[in-house]
Amino acid sequence: MGLSASPLRRVYADGRDIEAREAMLLAATQAGLAFSNSSVALVHGMSRPIGAHFHVAHDLSNAMLFPAVTAFSVPAAESRYADCARALGAATDGDPLAADRLVKAVRALCKDLEVPTPRAHGIDKHEWFRLSPFMAEQALASGSPANNPVTDRGRDPGSLRPDLRLTPGE
């Protein structure tokens, strides 16, 4: 994770920055290796239906959801998220503060990279709400949410969406 923190912003700002592109290539390769040795979680399960129904690229829908899903998941694995914050250079604090700093760092990254909200991307609010229950079923059926630190525990991706403030216009 630490390999991608600085180069990602640099590549976004200047696609000709060869050193930053090389660092991102290495980070992406390592991420791919990590995915092949583990499983994806809630953010991926929720992203698939968004892509299918609203024609949003999977990487973009993941980016749209990532800050909110991270914030939702932190309480169930605070020390793991704190480790991520430290790896990104976002914190050196104890676990509770470091995990909070991770959420803030991810939100800042998405802002810096101009990740749009669903509404800004052109998703109609009424269609979003109409399809939310079906998208929640699809997300759960993917199996990915079961790998999340916070699983359903009385909440599913359909009920989670409003909590994530991902509705168009918010």
N, C-alpha and C positions, 0 to 999 in steps of 0.2 A: 504493500500500500504506500509505503513511504516513497517509492520510486516515482509515483505518479503525481504527488501533491503539487510540486512546483512546475514540472514540465507541462502539465495539462493546460494550465493558464497561459504559459508561454506559447504553446502550439496554437491555442485559440487566438491569441493576440497576433501571432506571426507564423503562419503556416510554413514559412521558408526557414524557420529555425531548425536546422538539421540536427543539432545536438539534442534539442528538446524532443524532436520527432523520434530520434533513436531511443531516448529514454522511455518514451511512451510505447514504442514498439516492444521493448523489453518488458515493461510493466504489463502490457496487454498479453504478451506471451505467457508471462507468469500467472496472470489472472486466468487465462484459458486452461493452464495446467491445474490450477487450483479447482476450477469448476469441474474438470474431468475427474478429480479425486474426491469431490464432495457433491453436494446437491444445491440447487438454487432454492430460494425461499419465497416468502410472501410477495416481495416486490415483483418478481418474475411472474408469479401466478396471476397477479392483478394486471400486469402489463399486457399479457397475451390477449385477453378480451378487448382491451382498449384498442390494440392494434387491429384486431379483427373487425370490430364494429365501427371504428372511427378512422381507420387507415393511418394510424400513427406508427411510425417506425418503432420497433421494440426498444432500441437503445434510448430513444427520446421518451417513450412512455415510462421506462425505468427511471430516467432522470427526473421526470415530473413527479413520480411517486416516492423516490428515494428519501428525501428529507423527512417526510411525514411518516413513512413506514419505519425509518430509523428511530424517530422520536417515540413511536408507538412501541417499538420492540425493546428499547433500552431497559425498562424496568425488569425485564425477565433475564437479562444477561449483561448487567451493568459493567462488570469487570471486563468482559470481552469487548464491549463497545469502548470502554476507557482505553484498553490496549490499542484499539484502532485509532483513537484520537492521538495517542502518543506516537504511534507509527507515522501518522500524517504530520506530526509536528504541531498539532493543534493544542496540545496540553502536556503538562508535566505534573499535574495535580493528582490528588487522590481520586479514586474511582468515581464517586458521584459527580464531582465537578468536571472531571475529564470527559465522562460520558455526555454531560450536558454540552461541553465545548465541541464534541464531535458533531452533535446535531446542529449547532450554530455554524460550524465549519462547512458542513454539507450544504446547509441553506445558503451560505455565502458563496460557495462554489457554484451552485446552480444559478444564483443571481449574476455572478461574474461571467458565467458562460451563456447568459441570456436564455436559460431554459424556460420556455413559456408555460403558463398555466394551461389547463385544458381549454378554457375559454379563449385565451389569446391564440391558441392553436386553431381555433375555429370550431370547437366542439359545441354543439347546441346544448344549452342547459336542460331543456325539456327531454331531449333524446338521452342525455346522460342519466337523468333520473329514471326515465322509462326503462332503460336497459340495465340499470344498476343491479336489480335482483338477479337477472339472467347472467350478467357478467360475474356476479359473486359466485353463482353456481359453477360457472366455467372455471373460475379461479380455483375454487375448492377441488373441482374434479381433476385439475392438473396435477394435484399432489404437492405442488410447491409450498403452499401455505403450511403444510404439516412439518416442514423443515425449519420453520421460523421459531425463534425463541419464544414468542407469544403465539400460541396456536389459537384455535377458536375460543376456548374458555368463555363461552357464552357470547362471543362476538365473531362474526364472520366478515369477509371483505365487504359485503353489502352494507352492513351496519358500520363498518370501519370507514367507508368512504367519506361520510360527512365529518367524522372526527378528524380526518386527514386534511380537511379544508381543501379538497381537490375539486370541489364542484366548480363549474365554470362561473367566473365572476368573483371568486373569492381569492 
